[in-house]
Amino acid sequence: MSGIKGKVIAITGASGGIGEAAAVRLAERGATLVLGARRKDQLQDIVARIESSGGEAVYASIDVTNKEDLSLLVQLACERYGKLDVLINNAGIGPISPLDELRVEDWEATIDVNTKGVLYGIAAALPIFRKQNFGHFVNIASTAGLKTVANQAVYSGSKFAVRAISEGLRQEAGDRIRVTVISPGVVQTNFIDGIPNQEVKDRLTAVRDGLGLPPDAVARAIAFAIEQPADVDINEIVIRPTAQV
């Protein structure tokens, strides 16, 4: 019996990239998906693809900077399917730029989505997991949360925070709730499109196009963590292109 089959899995940032790839792969493995993101049209398309392949999925248009939206996503899972097995906190942005440019609004948005969005997900799902006496958080961080480089200070800080919060949660969670951090390196997604500094954007686009992982590589790592027996907690997976320094 697959450790994924029959599980109800909610994913934020599910309308593209890693979130979309995870939704499709987990549906193929027999999970029921509850998908959340801002882009309603893309969510509808993904749900239709999953259903056409015999899977089951629903969606909600949400913004992870709004804590009530995370509560609605978790409630959708519980009301529709009677439980929530896994919450994948995947939504993230990366408007990377030199600190000298003083893009304070971008800094605030990065913290709001990447860090507070994860906290709001925890706040929504943790009481449910406690009540159920089971549950699994999968928080998507980044290799930028392992090492800071120029131009990525705020983004990196937001991902360091995800790792620290996740480790604290793991230690507090007890023996019934699992916590996994997935830290991808360069991935072939549209993440770079939001970078405002053209020089930085061009440089990172070349790196992405040259060696980036397909999103499904990260989805497979997520599936590996989820499919383990309940008494096995994969605490952290770091996944990079082989050529990435």
C-alpha positions as CSV (number, residue, x, y, z in Angstrom):
1,M,0.0,0.0,0.0
2,S,1.4,3.3,-1.0
3,G,2.1,5.8,1.8
4,I,0.5,8.4,-0.4
5,K,-2.7,6.7,-1.5
6,G,-5.8,8.0,0.2
7,K,-4.1,11.0,1.8
8,V,-5.6,14.4,1.7
9,I,-2.9,16.9,0.8
10,A,-3.3,20.7,0.6
11,I,-0.7,22.7,-1.4
12,T,-0.2,26.5,-1.4
13,G,1.3,28.1,-4.5
14,A,-0.2,25.3,-6.5
15,S,-0.9,27.1,-9.8
16,G,2.5,26.5,-11.3
17,G,6.1,25.4,-10.8
18,I,6.9,23.1,-7.9
19,G,3.3,23.3,-6.5
20,E,1.7,22.2,-9.8
21,A,4.3,19.4,-10.3
22,A,3.7,18.1,-6.8
23,A,-0.1,18.2,-7.3
24,V,0.1,16.2,-10.5
25,R,2.6,13.6,-9.1
26,L,0.8,13.1,-5.8
27,A,-2.5,12.7,-7.6
28,E,-0.9,10.0,-9.7
29,R,0.0,8.3,-6.5
30,G,-3.5,8.3,-5.2
31,A,-3.7,11.4,-3.1
32,T,-6.7,13.7,-3.0
33,L,-5.5,17.3,-3.6
34,V,-6.7,20.6,-2.2
35,L,-5.0,23.3,-4.2
36,G,-4.6,26.9,-3.3
37,A,-3.1,29.9,-5.2
38,R,-4.1,33.3,-6.4
39,R,-4.4,32.3,-10.1
40,K,-7.8,30.8,-10.4
41,D,-7.7,29.9,-14.1
42,Q,-4.5,27.9,-13.7
43,L,-5.9,26.1,-10.7
44,Q,-9.0,25.2,-12.7
45,D,-6.8,23.7,-15.5
46,I,-4.8,21.7,-13.0
47,V,-7.9,20.3,-11.3
48,A,-9.3,19.4,-14.7
49,R,-6.1,17.6,-15.7
50,I,-6.1,15.6,-12.5
51,E,-9.7,14.7,-12.8
52,S,-9.3,13.6,-16.4
53,S,-6.7,11.1,-15.3
54,G,-9.0,9.7,-12.7
55,G,-7.7,11.7,-9.7
56,E,-9.6,13.9,-7.3
57,A,-8.9,17.5,-6.6
58,V,-10.5,20.8,-5.5
59,Y,-9.2,24.3,-5.4
60,A,-9.6,27.6,-3.7
61,S,-8.3,31.0,-4.8
62,I,-6.2,32.2,-1.8
63,D,-3.5,34.7,-0.9
64,V,-1.1,33.3,1.7
65,T,-0.5,36.8,3.1
66,N,-4.1,36.6,4.4
67,K,-4.3,34.3,7.3
68,E,-8.0,33.8,6.9
69,D,-7.3,32.4,3.4
70,L,-5.1,29.7,4.9
71,S,-7.9,28.8,7.3
72,L,-10.3,28.5,4.4
73,L,-8.0,26.2,2.5
74,V,-7.6,23.9,5.5
75,Q,-11.4,24.0,6.2
76,L,-12.1,23.1,2.6
77,A,-10.1,19.9,3.1
78,C,-11.7,19.0,6.3
79,E,-15.3,19.8,5.2
80,R,-15.0,18.1,1.9
81,Y,-12.9,15.0,2.9
82,G,-13.1,14.8,6.7
83,K,-9.4,15.2,7.4
84,L,-6.1,16.8,6.3
85,D,-3.0,14.6,6.2
86,V,-0.5,17.0,4.7
87,L,0.0,20.7,4.2
88,I,2.6,21.7,1.7
89,N,3.6,25.3,2.4
90,N,5.0,26.0,-1.1
91,A,4.0,29.6,-2.0
92,G,7.0,31.9,-2.5
93,I,8.3,34.9,-4.3
94,G,11.8,36.2,-5.0
95,P,12.1,39.9,-6.1
96,I,15.8,39.7,-5.6
97,S,17.8,43.0,-5.8
98,P,20.9,44.7,-4.2
99,L,20.1,46.2,-0.8
100,D,21.4,49.5,-2.1
101,E,18.3,49.8,-4.3
102,L,16.2,50.0,-1.1
103,R,13.2,48.2,-2.5
104,V,11.5,48.1,0.9
105,E,8.1,47.1,-0.5
106,D,9.7,44.1,-2.1
107,W,11.4,43.2,1.1
108,E,8.1,43.4,3.0
109,A,6.3,41.3,0.3
110,T,9.1,38.7,0.5
111,I,8.7,38.3,4.2
112,D,4.9,38.4,4.0
113,V,4.7,35.5,1.4
114,N,7.8,33.4,2.2
115,T,7.8,33.5,6.0
116,K,4.5,34.8,7.3
117,G,2.7,32.7,4.7
118,V,4.3,29.6,6.2
119,L,3.4,30.7,9.7
120,Y,-0.2,31.3,8.6
121,G,-0.3,27.8,7.2
122,I,1.0,26.4,10.5
123,A,-1.6,28.4,12.4
124,A,-4.4,27.0,10.2
125,A,-3.3,23.3,10.2
126,L,-1.7,22.7,13.6
127,P,-4.9,22.7,15.6
128,I,-6.4,20.3,13.1
129,F,-3.4,18.0,13.3
130,R,-3.5,18.1,17.1
131,K,-7.2,17.2,17.0
132,Q,-6.7,14.4,14.5
133,N,-3.6,13.2,16.3
134,F,-1.7,13.0,13.0
135,G,-0.5,15.4,10.3
136,H,2.5,16.4,8.2
137,F,3.9,19.8,7.4
138,V,6.1,20.0,4.3
139,N,7.7,23.5,4.1
140,I,9.5,24.6,0.9
141,A,12.6,26.5,1.7
142,S,15.6,27.0,-0.6
143,T,19.4,26.4,-0.8
144,A,19.3,30.2,-0.2
145,G,18.3,29.3,3.3
146,L,21.6,27.5,3.7
147,K,23.9,30.0,2.2
148,T,23.5,33.8,1.7
149,V,25.0,35.4,-1.4
150,A,25.0,39.0,-2.7
151,N,21.7,40.4,-3.9
152,Q,19.7,37.7,-2.1
153,A,19.9,38.9,1.5
154,V,16.2,39.4,2.1
155,Y,15.1,36.4,0.1
156,S,17.7,34.3,1.9
157,G,16.7,35.6,5.3
158,S,13.1,34.7,4.6
159,K,14.2,31.1,3.8
160,F,16.5,30.9,6.8
161,A,13.5,31.8,8.8
162,V,11.4,29.0,7.3
163,R,14.1,26.5,8.2
164,A,14.4,27.8,11.8
165,I,10.6,27.9,12.3
166,S,10.3,24.4,10.9
167,E,13.0,23.0,13.2
168,G,11.3,24.6,16.2
169,L,7.9,23.2,15.1
170,R,9.5,19.7,14.7
171,Q,10.8,19.8,18.3
172,E,7.5,20.9,19.6
173,A,5.3,18.7,17.4
174,G,5.6,15.5,19.4
175,D,5.5,11.9,18.1
176,R,2.3,12.3,15.9
177,I,3.1,15.3,13.7
178,R,5.8,15.2,11.1
179,V,7.7,18.2,9.8
180,T,9.8,18.2,6.6
181,V,11.8,21.0,5.0
182,I,12.6,20.8,1.3
183,S,15.4,23.1,0.1
184,P,15.7,23.2,-3.7
185,G,18.5,24.8,-5.6
186,V,17.9,26.2,-9.1
187,V,14.6,25.0,-10.6
188,Q,13.1,25.7,-14.0
189,T,10.1,27.8,-13.0
190,N,8.9,31.4,-13.6
191,F,10.2,32.4,-10.2
192,I,12.8,34.6,-11.8
193,D,10.2,36.6,-13.7
194,G,9.6,38.7,-10.6
195,I,13.1,39.9,-10.2
196,P,13.1,43.8,-10.7
197,N,16.9,44.2,-11.3
198,Q,17.5,43.4,-15.0
199,E,21.2,42.5,-14.5
200,V,20.4,40.1,-11.7
201,K,17.5,38.7,-13.6
202,D,19.5,38.0,-16.8
203,R,22.3,36.3,-14.8
204,L,19.9,34.1,-12.9
205,T,17.9,33.3,-16.0
206,A,21.0,32.0,-17.7
207,V,21.8,29.8,-14.7
208,R,18.2,28.5,-14.6
209,D,18.1,27.7,-18.3
210,G,21.5,26.2,-18.2
211,L,21.2,23.8,-15.3
212,G,17.9,24.2,-13.5
213,L,16.0,21.1,-12.2
214,P,12.6,20.3,-13.6
215,P,9.9,21.0,-11.0
216,D,9.0,17.3,-11.0
217,A,12.5,16.5,-9.4
218,V,11.4,18.5,-6.4
219,A,7.9,16.9,-6.5
220,R,9.6,13.5,-6.3
221,A,11.5,14.6,-3.2
222,I,8.2,15.8,-1.6
223,A,6.6,12.5,-2.4
224,F,9.5,10.6,-0.9
225,A,9.0,12.4,2.4
226,I,5.2,11.9,2.5
227,E,5.3,8.2,1.6
228,Q,7.4,7.2,4.6
229,P,5.7,5.3,7.5
230,A,4.1,7.4,10.2
231,D,7.0,6.8,12.6
232,V,9.6,8.0,10.1
233,D,10.1,11.8,9.7
234,I,12.3,13.0,6.9
235,N,13.4,16.3,8.5
236,E,15.1,17.9,5.6
237,I,15.9,17.3,2.0
238,V,18.4,19.5,0.0
239,I,18.1,19.0,-3.7
240,R,20.3,20.7,-6.2
241,P,21.3,20.3,-9.9
242,T,24.4,18.2,-9.9
243,A,26.3,21.1,-11.6
244,Q,25.2,23.7,-9.1
245,V,28.0,25.0,-6.8
